[in-house]
Amino acid sequence: MARAARRPRIRIKFTLAIYFYIFQIMKSNDAIKSLAALAQEWRLAIFRMLVKRGPEGYTPTQLGEKLSVAAPTLSFHLKELQRAGLLDVRRDGRFLYYRANFSHMNQLIGFLTENCCVLADRACDPECAPASTGVSNSKRQRA
């Protein structure tokens, strides 16, 4: 009987270890999908344009006009960015508005920098801090 009571404890510990290992792999896979989606010139341009626009977003027609991209090509790239979790879509009547998924973007940046300087012998340099844009609010231009 004592032996039967030990087996579930060992299995529980083993299951928890596998669960956390799988969770960590899933996190890496999400980052890989997002970075792979951004590793294409048009998708990067689309995402940057949507980041500039903010939560309002653009319709595909507006994006196509601003970036001079054909509708089928734009549709393909929007679908890839959405599949990677980088875009959200909202419907307003018959119009679709694509916008950057800022929480996913910030999670990706956090994933890339979460272990910054953990193996260093001394404290992090300012180089490890997130980069500032160097543009003040007064100098910003509208897209």
Buried (B, 14 or more C-beta within 10 A) or exposed (E): EEEEEEEEEEEEEEEEEEEEEEEEEEEEEBBEBBEEBBEBEBBBBBBEBBBEBEEEBBEBEBBBEBBEBEEEEBEBBBEBBBEBBBBBEEEEEEEBBBBBBBEBBEBBEEBEEEEBEEEEEEEEEEEEEEEEEEEEEEEEEEE
